[in-house]
Amino acid sequence: MRGFTSFCSPLHFAPYNQFMTDNFLILIPTDPQYIPSPDRAQAANDYLLSVLTADDIVWMSSDTVTFVDQGMNFERVICPICGTELAIPDWQQMMDAAYAAHFSDLAITMPCCGANSSLNDLHYEWPAGFASFSLEAFNPVADLNDQQLQTVAEILGCPVRKIWRTL
């Protein structure tokens, strides 16, 4: 299962989730609309296969933006402007409004300080974000170091965000 272009949820990989907790190391572009060329995506995938031991490593892309969450690692959401922790109902309302538009517009007005921001720029603890492209390692044995993460970014041609999802 390498380099396919239909974006699917890790829940699609149900056999991974039947008997134990699974961890996913997910790399996404910081720009939710960015999709690298298939050659770049495959080169990044091949690089991860060379530096990570994991059950599987795949890349996925979609014509639409998707929220890439951290699963059970979710702790809280913080305003990137004033540092205030957002009330979960406020965040959920903003997410619902963006979802209704298929995440085509992530612009928000912060309820805490009135500043303009983006759902993608919120500080998620643990990290999360929005993407049309992802590289996913299922049950990796280790994390990527800073140099390896930078190499992936260079191969893809964009800065990346690292997300750890636990299911």
Secondary structure as UniProt FT lines:
FT   HELIX           10..17
FT   STRAND          23..29
FT   TURN            32..33
FT   HELIX           38..51
FT   STRAND          56..68
FT   TURN            72..73
FT   STRAND          76..78
FT   TURN            80..82
FT   HELIX           88..100
FT   TURN            101..103
FT   STRAND          107..109
FT   TURN            111..113
FT   STRAND          116..118
FT   HELIX           119..121
FT   STRAND          123..125
FT   STRAND          129..138
FT   HELIX           146..156
FT   STRAND          160..166
//
